[in-house]
Amino acid sequence: MSLVDAICDELPKLGNVSVQSVRVKVGALSGIAAEALTFAFDVAAEGSPIAGARLDVEGAAGRELELTGLEVLDGPADR
């Protein structure tokens, strides 16, 4: 939920865009399972401005959970 909330809070700064994908880096020692994060992201994003966006998870060796990027397109989403 926090990841979705943080992205949605930043969207007004980007203008009229639709989010296509969200990239995160997840450390192996973070205690977060990538599959669980992907499922939770889809559920949390449902009904939000980023509903339908794809979550791309990059593995890392440490404890990090870091938002590394957004892929956006000009204009509203066609979802």
C-alpha positions as CSV (number, residue, x, y, z in Angstrom):
1,M,0.0,0.0,0.0
2,S,2.8,2.4,0.9
3,L,4.4,1.9,-2.5
4,V,1.1,2.6,-4.4
5,D,0.4,5.6,-2.1
6,A,3.8,7.1,-2.7
7,I,3.5,6.8,-6.5
8,C,0.0,8.2,-6.5
9,D,1.1,11.2,-4.4
10,E,3.8,12.0,-7.0
11,L,1.5,11.7,-10.1
12,P,0.2,15.3,-10.0
13,K,3.7,16.6,-10.3
14,L,4.1,14.6,-13.6
15,G,1.0,16.1,-15.2
16,N,-1.5,14.1,-17.3
17,V,0.3,10.8,-17.5
18,S,-0.5,7.1,-17.2
19,V,1.8,4.8,-15.4
20,Q,2.7,1.7,-17.5
21,S,5.3,0.1,-15.2
22,V,6.9,0.5,-11.8
23,R,10.4,-0.7,-11.2
24,V,11.6,-1.7,-7.7
25,K,14.8,-3.2,-6.4
26,V,14.3,-5.9,-3.7
27,G,17.2,-7.2,-1.6
28,A,17.4,-10.9,-0.8
29,L,17.9,-10.0,2.8
30,S,14.9,-7.7,2.9
31,G,12.5,-10.4,3.9
32,I,10.2,-9.6,0.9
33,A,9.2,-12.3,-1.5
34,A,9.1,-10.9,-5.1
35,E,6.0,-13.0,-5.9
36,A,4.1,-11.8,-2.8
37,L,5.1,-8.2,-3.6
38,T,3.8,-8.5,-7.2
39,F,0.5,-9.9,-6.0
40,A,0.1,-7.3,-3.3
41,F,1.0,-4.5,-5.7
42,D,-1.7,-5.6,-8.1
43,V,-4.3,-5.8,-5.3
44,A,-3.2,-2.4,-3.8
45,A,-3.2,-0.6,-7.2
46,E,-6.7,-1.8,-8.1
47,G,-9.0,1.2,-8.3
48,S,-6.1,3.7,-8.1
49,P,-4.6,5.9,-10.8
50,I,-1.9,3.3,-11.4
51,A,-4.3,0.3,-11.8
52,G,-3.0,-2.0,-14.5
53,A,0.6,-0.9,-14.2
54,R,3.2,-3.7,-14.3
55,L,5.5,-4.2,-11.4
56,D,9.1,-5.1,-12.5
57,V,11.2,-6.5,-9.6
58,E,15.0,-6.4,-9.8
59,G,16.8,-8.6,-7.3
60,A,19.7,-7.4,-5.2
61,A,22.0,-8.8,-2.5
62,G,21.2,-6.5,0.4
63,R,18.2,-5.4,2.5
64,E,16.9,-2.7,0.2
65,L,13.4,-2.1,-1.0
66,E,13.8,0.8,-3.4
67,L,11.6,2.4,-6.1
68,T,14.0,2.8,-9.0
69,G,11.7,4.1,-11.8
70,L,8.4,4.6,-13.4
71,E,7.5,4.2,-17.1
72,V,4.9,6.8,-18.0
73,L,3.0,7.8,-21.1
74,D,1.5,11.2,-21.8
75,G,-2.2,11.2,-21.4
76,P,-4.7,9.3,-19.4
77,A,-4.7,5.5,-19.2
78,D,-6.9,3.6,-21.6
79,R,-7.9,1.1,-19.0
